[in-house]
Amino acid sequence: MTVNKFIMRSALFTFFLLFFFSISSAQYQINTERVIQNLETLKTFGINDEGGNDRVAYSDHELDARAYVIKRLNDLGVEVQIDAAGNISAIRKGRKGLSKVVAFGSHIDAVPNGGHYDGQVGSMAALEVMQTLVEQKIETNHDFELLIFTNEEGGVFGSRALAGKIDEGTLKVKTSSGYTNAEGVNRLGGDSATIFSVKRSKEDLHAFIELHIEQGSNLYDQGIDVGVVEGIVGLKWWDVVVRGFANHAGTTPMNKRKDAMLASAEFILSVNRIAKSIEGNQVATVGRIQALPGAPNVIPGEVRMSLEIRDLSSDRIKEVYEAIVSSAKAIEEKYQTTFEFAPIDATSPPAMMDDRIRKVISDQAKSLGYTQLSLPSGAGHDAQDMAMIGPTGMIFIPSYEGISHSPLEYSTPEDIANGTQLLLNSLLALDKMTKL
């Protein structure tokens, strides 16, 4: 073979490869217009006069929104079911009949007068992934499962059920819609009587990814395209009671007072000071306070307040808490008061995202030309419970000015499209991996 013929054949082969991969790449493109339109339609279920969203869990608004999503999934011809916890599950079969699924999804319920992007972007992106798989006849090795979780805003209920973390007490909790979880699940087509049967094992899940808005301003402030989530912070809550002595505000000299409110004010300042003084991303908050007896002419004899600490490390949460308790002891002596800390059973441990999935997401973001940032999630998500079942990852897209749980919540169509494309590419890359 002459050199010229060899060069010509090589050139033809190279052209063929480039053509093939360009066609293949085009095959895997999401439909930006469609995902945005689905999101716009979803907004209409529960939109209020203030422009916010009242689609709280188990409400009529949520029932209508779920009916819309289920219809879209049924139109695709995938297997759609409502499990006993009310989670929507849609499965598209893979070609190899593997036992473990590649799962993805989020939630569509909202906080009262919330926004239109929290959870909803991830859910509509998941719908777009499923539509793309079906429309473009993309063959996968694993079954692909889309999940729309129940009552995320009321305590990540649906994903906790899958992780086996609910009990009879959880079912009795009353939600923003006025229904208990048990009543609400039944409204959604679930079955509270058999709900504990939905628990999944580590053998069920090959991988799970949730796409979500950041709900913070890191990506927005830095002009970064996507976030690769390191983990979801753990949180612990305490009820704090400060006791002094209630007395007449007009007749008790300033140097004779045992003012529980004054002690509480210094305590709140110390919580802020301590959280900022320790290196790291931990946060500590006093978000609720009540003075008793609560009269203008009585020195408060008792103050009740909350304390919340969040971080990716349980040890760091403990360190911050111990420093706060130590500070409280000094305040006790200064104001002749007492502090009592009572843990609240509403805590969650940190949930680290799987390093292998984080690498896949990062590599895919790089191949798409997206700028990226590795960061923790300061808010809870369904992914934290899915991480108890199997390898889990999260993708963040920017939130306008970090605003969330507000009618002003917003992410641009471009950011939503970027996140959806990254979700699809990452899921397909994970599907090719035989084992995680």
SULQUIMO-V277364 format. One record per run of one state. SS is the DSSP state (a for helix, b for strand, c for the rest). FROM is the first residue (numbers start at 1). TO is the last residue. If there is no record, write none. Layout:
# SULQUIMO-V277364
[[SS;FROM;TO] [SS;FROM;TO]]
This chain:
# SULQUIMO-V277364
[[c;1;2] [a;3;27] [c;28;31] [a;32;43] [c;44;46] [b;47;47] [c;48;52] [b;53;53] [c;54;59] [a;60;76] [c;77;78] [b;79;82] [c;83;87] [b;88;92] [c;93;100] [b;101;107] [c;108;113] [b;114;114] [c;115;119] [a;120;135] [c;136;142] [b;143;149] [c;150;156] [a;157;162] [c;163;167] [a;168;172] [c;173;173] [b;174;174] [c;175;179] [b;180;180] [a;181;187] [c;188;191] [a;192;198] [c;199;204] [b;205;213] [c;214;217] [a;218;222] [c;223;225] [b;226;232] [c;233;233] [b;234;243] [c;244;246] [b;247;248] [c;249;253] [a;254;256] [c;257;259] [a;260;277] [c;278;282] [b;283;285] [c;286;288] [b;289;292] [c;293;297] [b;298;299] [c;300;301] [b;302;311] [c;312;313] [a;314;335] [c;336;337] [b;338;348] [c;349;350] [b;351;352] [c;353;354] [a;355;367] [c;368;371] [b;372;377] [c;378;381] [a;382;386] [c;387;391] [b;392;397] [c;398;399] [a;400;402] [c;403;412] [a;413;431] [c;432;436]]
